Amino acid sequence: MPEEGVDPISHTDLLTFEEIADFVKCSVSMGINKVRLTGGEPLVRKGIVDLVRMIKDIEGIEDLAMTTNGVLLKQFAEPLRQAGLMRINISLDSMDRERFKEITRRDELPAVLEGIDEAVKCGYEKIKLNCVIRKNKDEPDAVSVAEYGKLKGLEVRFIRTMNLVTGEFWPVDGGEGGNCSVCNRIRLSAKGDVLPCLFSDIGFSVRKFGAREAIKMAVESKPAKGTMSRTHEFYNVGG
């Protein structure tokens, strides 16, 4: 989250749950079977449990996951699991409360740790921790998160700081993100743009073109390698 905050988005600009579900149905008919709800922060969206249930009920969905900062997870872990959420990734950049506050600009480490414990109790198929690093996983914050993950029996992914504007990105340590040669992902923004690549300004509106055509154009426009983007940020399209 930027220090200066973010500009609010009108509710009329946001896709409705029905529009999102229709997009997913269309995606499934075109061969997509995995869905991840990501950020900004999905748990602040009113009715998020209902959206998870709507997506899980779509025939053909084989994997339904979410990436969250974990602040509200204690409240939502059980309802989300009951609604059909299968896997969850939780952001955790430090085990030191002051460092966590410095990094996230929020004093919420205790809430995140409580959320992780609650998620573990709920029996998710997979829980992973996402730890952002500056250069490598030998940094003190990364080491502390790795030790915590080992203690809890959770996988940890280390994500080197990336910059959309300058086009700086690297493969994720412990995941496939950032590896252009194997990337087959497309993203749907909250405002309805289908993005073939985070590090690109290309996007196609489902409200303008319809879901099927927007998906088709995004797939056909997917670059061989990311470059940069000046039109979106990680806080509103996820990582």
C-alpha positions as a Markdown table, in Angstrom:
| # | Residue | x | y | z |
|---|---|---|---|---|
| 1 | Met | 0.0 | 0.0 | 0.0 |
| 2 | Pro | 1.5 | 3.4 | -0.9 |
| 3 | Glu | 2.3 | 5.7 | 2.0 |
| 4 | Glu | -0.1 | 8.4 | 0.5 |
| 5 | Gly | -3.0 | 5.9 | 0.2 |
| 6 | Val | -4.9 | 5.1 | -2.9 |
| 7 | Asp | -7.7 | 6.8 | -4.9 |
| 8 | Pro | -11.2 | 5.4 | -4.1 |
| 9 | Ile | -13.0 | 3.5 | -6.9 |
| 10 | Ser | -16.7 | 4.1 | -7.5 |
| 11 | His | -18.9 | 1.1 | -6.8 |
| 12 | Thr | -20.4 | 1.5 | -10.3 |
| 13 | Asp | -16.9 | 0.9 | -11.7 |
| 14 | Leu | -16.4 | -2.3 | -9.8 |
| 15 | Leu | -17.5 | -5.6 | -11.3 |
| 16 | Thr | -20.5 | -7.1 | -9.5 |
| 17 | Phe | -20.3 | -10.6 | -8.2 |
| 18 | Glu | -22.6 | -11.7 | -10.9 |
| 19 | Glu | -20.3 | -10.2 | -13.6 |
| 20 | Ile | -17.3 | -12.0 | -12.0 |
| 21 | Ala | -19.2 | -15.3 | -11.9 |
| 22 | Asp | -20.2 | -14.9 | -15.5 |
| 23 | Phe | -16.6 | -14.2 | -16.4 |
| 24 | Val | -15.5 | -17.4 | -14.6 |
| 25 | Lys | -18.1 | -19.5 | -16.3 |
| 26 | Cys | -16.9 | -18.2 | -19.7 |
| 27 | Ser | -13.3 | -18.9 | -18.7 |
| 28 | Val | -14.2 | -22.5 | -17.7 |
| 29 | Ser | -15.8 | -23.0 | -21.1 |
| 30 | Met | -12.6 | -21.9 | -22.7 |
| 31 | Gly | -10.4 | -24.3 | -20.7 |
| 32 | Ile | -9.5 | -22.4 | -17.5 |
| 33 | Asn | -10.0 | -24.5 | -14.3 |
| 34 | Lys | -8.0 | -22.6 | -11.7 |
| 35 | Val | -9.1 | -19.3 | -10.0 |
| 36 | Arg | -7.2 | -17.2 | -7.5 |
| 37 | Leu | -8.8 | -14.2 | -5.7 |
| 38 | Thr | -6.1 | -11.6 | -4.9 |
| 39 | Gly | -5.5 | -8.0 | -4.3 |
| 40 | Gly | -5.6 | -5.3 | -3.3 |
| 41 | Glu | -7.0 | -7.2 | -0.3 |
| 42 | Pro | -10.0 | -9.6 | -1.1 |
| 43 | Leu | -11.2 | -9.8 | 2.4 |
| 44 | Val | -12.3 | -6.2 | 2.5 |
| 45 | Arg | -14.8 | -6.8 | -0.3 |
| 46 | Lys | -18.2 | -7.0 | 1.3 |
| 47 | Gly | -19.8 | -10.4 | 0.7 |
| 48 | Ile | -16.5 | -12.1 | -0.2 |
| 49 | Val | -17.7 | -15.4 | 1.2 |
| 50 | Asp | -20.7 | -15.3 | -1.1 |
| 51 | Leu | -18.4 | -14.7 | -4.1 |
| 52 | Val | -16.3 | -17.7 | -3.1 |
| 53 | Arg | -19.4 | -19.9 | -2.9 |
| 54 | Met | -20.6 | -18.6 | -6.3 |
| 55 | Ile | -17.3 | -19.5 | -8.0 |
| 56 | Lys | -16.9 | -22.9 | -6.2 |
| 57 | Asp | -20.4 | -23.9 | -7.5 |
| 58 | Ile | -19.4 | -23.4 | -11.1 |
| 59 | Glu | -18.9 | -26.7 | -12.8 |
| 60 | Gly | -15.3 | -27.2 | -14.0 |
| 61 | Ile | -13.5 | -25.3 | -11.3 |
| 62 | Glu | -10.8 | -27.6 | -10.0 |
| 63 | Asp | -8.8 | -25.2 | -7.8 |
| 64 | Leu | -10.0 | -22.1 | -5.9 |
| 65 | Ala | -7.4 | -20.1 | -4.0 |
| 66 | Met | -6.9 | -16.7 | -2.4 |
| 67 | Thr | -4.0 | -14.4 | -1.5 |
| 68 | Thr | -4.6 | -12.2 | 1.5 |
| 69 | Asn | -2.7 | -10.0 | 3.9 |
| 70 | Gly | -4.2 | -12.1 | 6.7 |
| 71 | Val | -5.4 | -9.2 | 8.9 |
| 72 | Leu | -9.1 | -10.3 | 8.7 |
| 73 | Leu | -8.4 | -14.0 | 8.3 |
| 74 | Lys | -9.2 | -15.0 | 11.8 |
| 75 | Gln | -12.8 | -13.9 | 11.1 |
| 76 | Phe | -13.1 | -15.3 | 7.6 |
| 77 | Ala | -11.0 | -18.5 | 7.6 |
| 78 | Glu | -13.8 | -20.9 | 8.6 |
| 79 | Pro | -16.6 | -19.3 | 6.5 |
| 80 | Leu | -14.3 | -19.2 | 3.4 |
| 81 | Arg | -13.4 | -22.9 | 3.9 |
| 82 | Gln | -17.0 | -23.8 | 4.3 |
| 83 | Ala | -17.8 | -21.9 | 1.1 |
| 84 | Gly | -15.3 | -23.9 | -0.8 |
| 85 | Leu | -12.0 | -22.1 | -0.7 |
| 86 | Met | -9.3 | -24.7 | -1.1 |
| 87 | Arg | -5.9 | -23.0 | -0.8 |
| 88 | Ile | -4.7 | -19.8 | 0.7 |
| 89 | Asn | -1.5 | -17.7 | 0.5 |
| 90 | Ile | -0.8 | -15.3 | 3.4 |
| 91 | Ser | 1.6 | -12.3 | 3.2 |
| 92 | Leu | 4.1 | -12.4 | 6.1 |
| 93 | Asp | 7.2 | -10.2 | 5.6 |
| 94 | Ser | 8.6 | -10.2 | 9.2 |
| 95 | Met | 8.2 | -11.8 | 12.6 |
| 96 | Asp | 9.3 | -8.7 | 14.3 |
| 97 | Arg | 6.4 | -6.5 | 15.2 |
| 98 | Glu | 8.1 | -3.2 | 14.7 |
| 99 | Arg | 9.6 | -4.3 | 11.3 |
| 100 | Phe | 6.2 | -5.6 | 10.3 |
| 101 | Lys | 4.7 | -2.2 | 11.1 |
| 102 | Glu | 7.4 | -0.4 | 9.2 |
| 103 | Ile | 6.9 | -2.6 | 6.1 |
| 104 | Thr | 3.1 | -2.7 | 6.0 |
| 105 | Arg | 2.4 | 0.6 | 7.7 |
| 106 | Arg | 0.0 | -1.3 | 10.0 |
| 107 | Asp | 0.6 | -2.7 | 13.5 |
| 108 | Glu | -1.3 | -5.9 | 12.6 |
| 109 | Leu | 1.3 | -8.8 | 13.1 |
| 110 | Pro | -0.7 | -10.3 | 16.0 |
| 111 | Ala | -3.9 | -10.3 | 13.9 |
| 112 | Val | -2.1 | -12.0 | 11.0 |
| 113 | Leu | -0.6 | -14.7 | 13.2 |
| 114 | Glu | -4.0 | -15.4 | 14.8 |
| 115 | Gly | -5.4 | -15.6 | 11.3 |
| 116 | Ile | -2.8 | -18.1 | 10.2 |
| 117 | Asp | -3.5 | -20.3 | 13.3 |
| 118 | Glu | -7.2 | -20.2 | 12.5 |
| 119 | Ala | -6.6 | -21.1 | 8.9 |
| 120 | Val | -4.5 | -24.1 | 10.0 |
| 121 | Lys | -7.3 | -25.3 | 12.2 |
| 122 | Cys | -9.8 | -25.1 | 9.3 |
| 123 | Gly | -8.0 | -27.8 | 7.3 |
| 124 | Tyr | -7.2 | -26.0 | 4.0 |
| 125 | Glu | -5.6 | -28.2 | 1.4 |
| 126 | Lys | -2.6 | -25.9 | 1.2 |
| 127 | Ile | -1.5 | -22.8 | 3.1 |
| 128 | Lys | 1.6 | -20.9 | 2.0 |
| 129 | Leu | 3.3 | -17.8 | 3.4 |
| 130 | Asn | 4.5 | -15.1 | 1.0 |
| 131 | Cys | 7.5 | -13.2 | 2.2 |
| 132 | Val | 8.8 | -10.2 | 0.2 |
| 133 | Ile | 12.6 | -9.9 | 0.3 |
| 134 | Arg | 15.0 | -7.2 | -1.0 |
| 135 | Lys | 17.6 | -9.5 | -2.5 |
| 136 | Asn | 17.7 | -13.0 | -1.0 |
| 137 | Lys | 16.2 | -15.3 | 1.6 |
| 138 | Asp | 19.2 | -15.0 | 3.9 |
| 139 | Glu | 18.0 | -11.6 | 5.1 |
| 140 | Pro | 17.0 | -11.5 | 8.8 |
| 141 | Asp | 13.3 | -11.0 | 8.2 |
| 142 | Ala | 13.2 | -13.8 | 5.7 |
| 143 | Val | 15.0 | -16.1 | 8.0 |
| 144 | Ser | 12.6 | -15.5 | 10.8 |
| 145 | Val | 9.6 | -16.2 | 8.5 |
| 146 | Ala | 11.2 | -19.4 | 7.3 |
| 147 | Glu | 11.7 | -20.5 | 10.8 |
| 148 | Tyr | 8.1 | -19.7 | 11.7 |
| 149 | Gly | 6.9 | -21.6 | 8.6 |
| 150 | Lys | 9.0 | -24.6 | 9.5 |
| 151 | Leu | 7.5 | -24.5 | 13.0 |
| 152 | Lys | 4.0 | -24.4 | 11.7 |
| 153 | Gly | 4.6 | -26.9 | 8.8 |
| 154 | Leu | 3.8 | -24.3 | 6.2 |
| 155 | Glu | 5.5 | -23.7 | 2.9 |
| 156 | Val | 7.2 | -20.3 | 2.4 |
| 157 | Arg | 7.6 | -18.4 | -0.9 |
| 158 | Phe | 10.2 | -15.7 | -1.1 |
| 159 | Ile | 9.3 | -12.9 | -3.5 |
| 160 | Arg | 12.0 | -10.4 | -4.4 |
| 161 | Thr | 10.8 | -6.8 | -4.5 |
| 162 | Met | 9.5 | -6.0 | -8.0 |
| 163 | Asn | 8.8 | -2.7 | -9.8 |
| 164 | Leu | 6.1 | -2.5 | -12.5 |
| 165 | Val | 7.2 | 0.9 | -13.7 |
| 166 | Thr | 10.9 | 0.1 | -14.3 |
| 167 | Gly | 10.2 | -3.5 | -15.3 |
| 168 | Glu | 12.2 | -5.1 | -12.6 |
| 169 | Phe | 11.0 | -8.6 | -11.8 |
| 170 | Trp | 12.4 | -12.0 | -10.8 |
| 171 | Pro | 11.1 | -15.6 | -10.5 |
| 172 | Val | 9.6 | -16.4 | -7.1 |
| 173 | Asp | 11.6 | -18.6 | -4.9 |
| 174 | Gly | 9.3 | -21.5 | -4.1 |
| 175 | Gly | 6.7 | -20.7 | -6.8 |
| 176 | Glu | 6.3 | -20.1 | -10.6 |
| 177 | Gly | 5.5 | -16.4 | -10.4 |
| 178 | Gly | 7.8 | -14.2 | -12.4 |
| 179 | Asn | 8.9 | -17.1 | -14.7 |
| 180 | Cys | 7.7 | -15.8 | -18.1 |
| 181 | Ser | 8.6 | -19.1 | -20.0 |
| 182 | Val | 5.9 | -21.0 | -18.1 |
| 183 | Cys | 3.3 | -18.3 | -17.3 |
| 184 | Asn | -0.2 | -19.1 | -18.6 |
| 185 | Arg | -2.1 | -16.7 | -16.3 |
| 186 | Ile | -4.5 | -13.9 | -17.1 |
| 187 | Arg | -5.9 | -11.5 | -14.6 |
| 188 | Leu | -9.3 | -9.9 | -14.2 |
| 189 | Ser | -9.1 | -6.5 | -12.5 |
| 190 | Ala | -11.8 | -5.2 | -10.1 |
| 191 | Lys | -12.9 | -2.8 | -12.8 |
| 192 | Gly | -13.2 | -5.6 | -15.4 |
| 193 | Asp | -10.0 | -5.4 | -17.4 |
| 194 | Val | -8.5 | -8.7 | -18.5 |
| 195 | Leu | -4.7 | -8.4 | -18.2 |
| 196 | Pro | -2.4 | -10.8 | -20.1 |
| 197 | Cys | 0.7 | -9.8 | -18.1 |
| 198 | Leu | 1.4 | -7.7 | -14.9 |
| 199 | Phe | 4.4 | -6.1 | -16.6 |
| 200 | Ser | 2.4 | -4.7 | -19.5 |
| 201 | Asp | -0.1 | -1.9 | -20.1 |
| 202 | Ile | -2.3 | -4.2 | -22.2 |
| 203 | Gly | -5.9 | -4.9 | -21.0 |
| 204 | Phe | -9.3 | -5.6 | -22.4 |
| 205 | Ser | -12.6 | -4.6 | -20.8 |
| 206 | Val | -15.2 | -7.3 | -20.3 |
| 207 | Arg | -17.8 | -4.6 | -20.2 |
| 208 | Lys | -16.7 | -3.3 | -23.6 |
| 209 | Phe | -15.9 | -6.5 | -25.4 |
| 210 | Gly | -17.7 | -9.2 | -23.5 |
| 211 | Ala | -15.9 | -11.9 | -21.5 |
| 212 | Arg | -15.2 | -14.3 | -24.3 |
| 213 | Glu | -13.7 | -11.8 | -26.6 |
| 214 | Ala | -11.7 | -10.1 | -23.9 |
| 215 | Ile | -10.2 | -13.4 | -22.8 |
| 216 | Lys | -9.4 | -14.3 | -26.4 |
| 217 | Met | -7.7 | -11.0 | -27.0 |
| 218 | Ala | -5.8 | -11.2 | -23.8 |
| 219 | Val | -4.5 | -14.6 | -24.6 |
| 220 | Glu | -3.5 | -13.7 | -28.1 |
| 221 | Ser | -1.8 | -10.5 | -26.8 |
| 222 | Lys | 0.2 | -12.3 | -24.0 |
| 223 | Pro | 3.8 | -11.2 | -24.4 |
| 224 | Ala | 6.7 | -13.7 | -24.5 |
| 225 | Lys | 8.2 | -11.7 | -21.7 |
| 226 | Gly | 7.1 | -8.9 | -19.4 |
| 227 | Thr | 8.3 | -5.3 | -19.9 |
| 228 | Met | 6.8 | -2.7 | -17.6 |
| 229 | Ser | 3.5 | -1.1 | -16.7 |
| 230 | Arg | 2.5 | 2.5 | -16.0 |
| 231 | Thr | -1.2 | 1.9 | -15.7 |
| 232 | His | -1.6 | -0.4 | -12.7 |
| 233 | Glu | 0.1 | -1.3 | -9.4 |
| 234 | Phe | 0.4 | -4.4 | -7.3 |
| 235 | Tyr | -2.0 | -3.0 | -4.7 |
| 236 | Asn | -4.9 | -3.1 | -7.2 |
| 237 | Val | -4.1 | -6.0 | -9.4 |
| 238 | Gly | -2.2 | -8.4 | -7.1 |
| 239 | Gly | 1.0 | -10.2 | -7.7 |
